[in-house]
Amino acid sequence: MTSSPADGSPSLLVRLRGLRPSLSPAEDRVAEQVLADPGAASDLTISELAVAASTSETTVLRFCKRLGLRGYPQLRLALAAAGAGPRSATAPSTDISAGDSVDDVITKVAFADASAVEETAQTIDRDALSATAAAIAAAGRVDVYGIGASALVGMDLQQKLHRIGSMCFSWNDPHIALTSATLLRPGDVAIGISHSGTTTETIEALALARERGATTVALTNFPLSRLAADADHVLATAARESSLRSGATASRIAALTVVDCLYIAVAQHDLPRAEEAVEGTRRAVAGHHVRH
């Protein structure tokens, strides 16, 4: 994995959100305090933060280690920098309430979607993206697995790769995904898409593809998820979902940002061929557009 941006950048909070499913209940209470108001948390002593999270100083220190920090002073500095960021002062809560006006809804949705794109771009693993693009460019076949909202992302990736001549299939039926994965071989690529990384059908298909020798890739918001455990390369997004907005556009737009970057990176491996393919496909459908 590539190194993360310097501590104190927004990616510290992004990494924390991605780690939350793997935290212990006590560590997660610390995470909740930190994410609620990073600036205010940076002003607390380790004892004060422990009390606020109903836990111990030892747990807070363990929490720091989970974030890759040496100790509590480094966490305070990182949170102070994150809390002073240009977007943090005006960042609205993305949770929707019954009393929100239409303007409130628009502001919250737009902020969540814009943040998802910005934070994903900041934190995506450059080495993993490059390695995945190289594998796809050399692959005889690419299988993409995704269920529900993730299937829409898979279809977009299939359409993009097809336009530059890559043999790509997107499967959202669990049985067809498994039968397709069985036919993969070394040199092929399998990509599993799941925001949570816990969709069992996608996990099973990616694991089977790995057994068959294919290069496996996980596109998920949680890099320590079960899906990621079966992947040679992990492409992590950075989107926030609330219970009401599960499957919201923010998670898809973050994944689509990664898909777009991956598509361009693959095309760059043979740009003249990709440009010729795109132009050819454009000409093929030109007659199906209304002319002014």
N, C-alpha and C positions, 0 to 999 in steps of 0.2 A: 504493500500500500504506500502511496505517496504520503509525505508529511503533510499535516494539516496546516492551515494558515496560522500565523502567530497567535498565541493566547491573547484573548481580549477582543478578537475579531468576532463577528456574529457566528462564525462556525463553532465556537465553543458551545453556545447554546444549542446549535443544530446538532452537534455531536451528542449533547446531553439528551435531547429529545429522542435521538436514535437509540440511545442506550437504555432508556427507561424500562422497556419490557424485560431487560435482563437484570435490573436492579432488585435488591432485596426490598421488602416493604419499608424497612427503616430508611434505607438509602433513598427510596422513592419519595419519602416525605421530605427529605432534604432537597431533592430535585424540585419538588413542588414549590417549596419556599423560594428557591433560587429563580425558577422560571417565572414565578408570579411577579417579581420585581427585582431584577438583577442589581440595579443601582442601590436599592435599600439593603439587599442582602450583603452587598460589599461593605456596608458600614457596620455590620455586626461582628462581634468577636466570635471565636469558634464556640465558646460557651453559649452565647446568645443564640446563635444559629441552631445549636443542638437543642436548646430549650424550645425554640420556635417550632422545630420539627419533631418534638417529643421523642428525642433520641439521645445518644451519647456523643461525646467528642470523638471517641474512637470511630464511630460510624461516619462522622463527618470527614475524618481523615481518610477512611477507607473510600469514601465517596470521591475525594480528591484524586486518589490513586486511580480510580476507575476512569477518570477523565484524563489521565496521563499527566497529572500535575504532581510536583514534588511534595507539596504540602498546602496548608491553609493560606499562608500569605500569597502564594501564587494564584489561588482561587479568588481571593479578594481583589487582587490587581486585575485579573481577567474579567471579573464581573463588573468592576468599576469602569473598565474600558468599554465593555459591551453595553452597559447601561447608559453610557454617554454617547453612544452611536447616534447618527443623524436621524434614524428612523425610530429609535427607542422612545424618544420623548413624546412622539405623536402617535405611537403604535396603539390602535384600538384593540380591545378584546375581540377575538374572532367568533366568540360564542354568540349565537342569536338568541335574543330574549323576546318575550311576548310584547314588551313595550317598545321595541325598536321601531323607528319610523322607516319609511322607504329609503330615505337618505342614509340612515344608519346601516341598513342592510347592504346598500350599494357600497358604502365605505368599507364595511367589514369584509365583504366578499372580494372587492378589488384589492384590498390590502393583503388578504390571505393569498390570493392568486399571484400578485406581484412579488410578495415575499418568497413564495415557493420557487419561482423562477430564479430570483436573485441568489437565494441561499443555496439552491441546488447547483448553480453555476460556480459558486464560491467553493463548494466542498466536494464536488465530484472527483473521484480518484482518476487523475490524468493517466497514470500507468495502466489502470484497468481498462479505461476507455480505449487507449491506443492498442492494447493487447487484444481486446475484443474486436476492434475494427480490423486488425491484421488477420485474426482467425476467420472472420466473416469473408474478407476479401479472398482468402485462399480456400474457403470451404466449397465442397461440392453441393452442400445442402444446408439450409438453416431452418430449424423448427422453432416456433415461438409458442409458448403456452401461457394462457391467461384466462381467468374466469370472471364473469360479471364485468365491472367497470374496467378491469385490467385487460379484458378481451379487446376493448376499443383501442387501447394503446398498442396491443399486438397487431391489430389490423392495420394501424397506421404504419408500423414498422415494416410489415409485409409489403404494403403498397409502395413505400419509399424504396426498399431494396429491390423489388421487382423492376422498378423504373430504371434502375442502373444495371440490370442484367443479373442480379443475384437470385439464385433459386431459393425462394423463401416461402414457407407455409406457416400460417397462423391457425392454431387449433384452440377452440374453446369448449369442445365436447370432451369430457374426461376420458371416455373410452377410446375415441379416435386419437387423442393425444398419447395415450399409453401404447396403442398399436403403432403409431407413427414413431414414437421414441424407440420402440423395439427394433426398427429398421435402420436406425442410425449406426454409423461406424466411425472409427478414428478419422479425423479430418473434417467431420461435420460439426456443426455448432447447434446447441440447444439453449434457448433463452427463456427463463421463467420470469413472469411478471406478476408481482403481488405487492401491493402497498404495505400490508401488514407482515408479509413474509410467512404467514401461517396458513395459507390456503392449501388444504391437504392434497387436492387434485393436482395442483401445480407442483407441489413438493414431490409427489409420487412420479410425475412425468419427468421432472428434471433429474431425479435420482436414477431412474431407469435409463435415461439418456447417458448419464455418466457411466453406468455399468457397461453400456455398449461401446464406450470409448470416445464419445463425443466431447468436445470442449463445452463446458457448461458455464452459463452466465446468469446471475440473479439481478433483476432490476427491482429494488425494494427500498422502502423508507427506513428499514431497520437492518443494518449490516450485521447484527449478531443474531438474526432470526434463523429459524429452522431452514427456510429456503436457501439462505446464504451459505449454510453449512455444506450444502451439496454443490456449491459453485466454485469453479476455478477462478472466476472473476466476479466481483461484486460492484455494481453500479448503483450507488445509493442516492436517493432523492432527499429532499428536505421540505416536506409539506406538513402542515398542521391540520388535523381533523378533529372535530368535536363529535360527540355522540349523535347530534342532530345532523351533522354534515358528513357522516361516513360515506365514502365514495364521492366526495365533493370534487368540484372541478380543480381545486388546488392540488390534490394528489395526482390527478390525471395530467394537469398542465406541467407539473414537475417532471413526471415520467416522460411526457412528450418532449420536454426540453432535452432530456437525455437522449431520446430517440433521434431528435433532429441533429444533435451533436454527433451521435454515432453514425448516422447516415452520411453526413459530410465527411467524417473521418474515413469511412469505407470508400467513398467516391474518390478521395484523394489518392488512394492506392493506384488507380488508373484513371486519372481525371479526363483525358481525351475520350476514352471509352465511355465513361459515365456521361459526359456531355453529349456525345453522339447518341447514346441510348435515350437520354431525356428528350433530346430534340426529336428523335424518331417517334417516341410515344406521344409527344405533343402534336406532331403532324398527323398521327393516326386518329386522334380524336378531334382535330381541328374542325372537321365538317359537322360536328355535333354541337357546335356553339352558334347561337343566334348572331347574325351579322347586323351591325347597325347600318 
